């Protein structure tokens, strides 16, 4: 069996954050959030990490992150490009936004030949989440059953603006029955979302399970994503050519609705932390400092 590998989506430049937040330190020795994710993943059993980045940040990324991680894990790179489109398609004039998380996953496809977990670079997921997904992938290395680590919505919102989350419906058997991407959720209280720029709002319970883009897939997901990419582009170019994104939660939701796959919802007791906005950083740094003081992490992750 191929050992599971970890894919980290780090191509986004953090437009709302105001810079490349993936490389902004939150630890006392210049560690960034993804340092802690990789450290937790390595403890769980992952030995290979694939970074999906942009060519524009390659040199800085390798100098500040990749080189030190490479001393402890097999590090590989994939590049998300706006012009990496199916034959017959081209970038709409004026578009500057990447094509989303599903395209990021496709960028890594040539490097993947077995089960893989995929995460965002700017989210802290917690140690047990990595152990849970690693064990699951080892037990389900192929086929059409996938998994995700779900978090409580109230633990994933920010005080400083809105967030996008995949809102999950989970059956009594622990499998997803559906997932809907909500692109503007605010903390409240209670948490709420809008689909019309704030004219109307719909409340969501704080214990609603949401996707934080922590998925466990087999390679069959990538084949499906590639086949469906042209359909996404046809709709995107007609309806929202400047901003439409090919998103993993939306793709997975479609596959569930059409009966192609099943997705196990794995819950995590860890608290999620993230830096959607610059104002989020002090809380994340404080949480990391507290966990370090408790002995959950060493002062220097990569000696």
Secondary structure, DSSP 4 states (H G I P E B T S, - for coil): -PPPEEEEE-----TTTTS-GGGS--STTS--HHHHHHHHHHHHT--EEEEEE-GGGHHHHIIIIIHHHTTTSEEEEEE--TT---TT--PPTT--S---HHHHHHHTGGG--S-EEEEETTEE--HHHHHHHHHHHHH--SSSEEEEEEEEGGGS--TTS-EEEEEEEE-TTSBEEEEEEEEEEE--SSPEE-SSTTSS-EE--TT-EEEEEEEEE-THHHHHHHHHHHHHHHHHHHH-TTT----HHHHHHHHHHTTS-EEEEEE--SPPEE-SSGGGHHHHHHHHHHHHHTTSS-S-S--
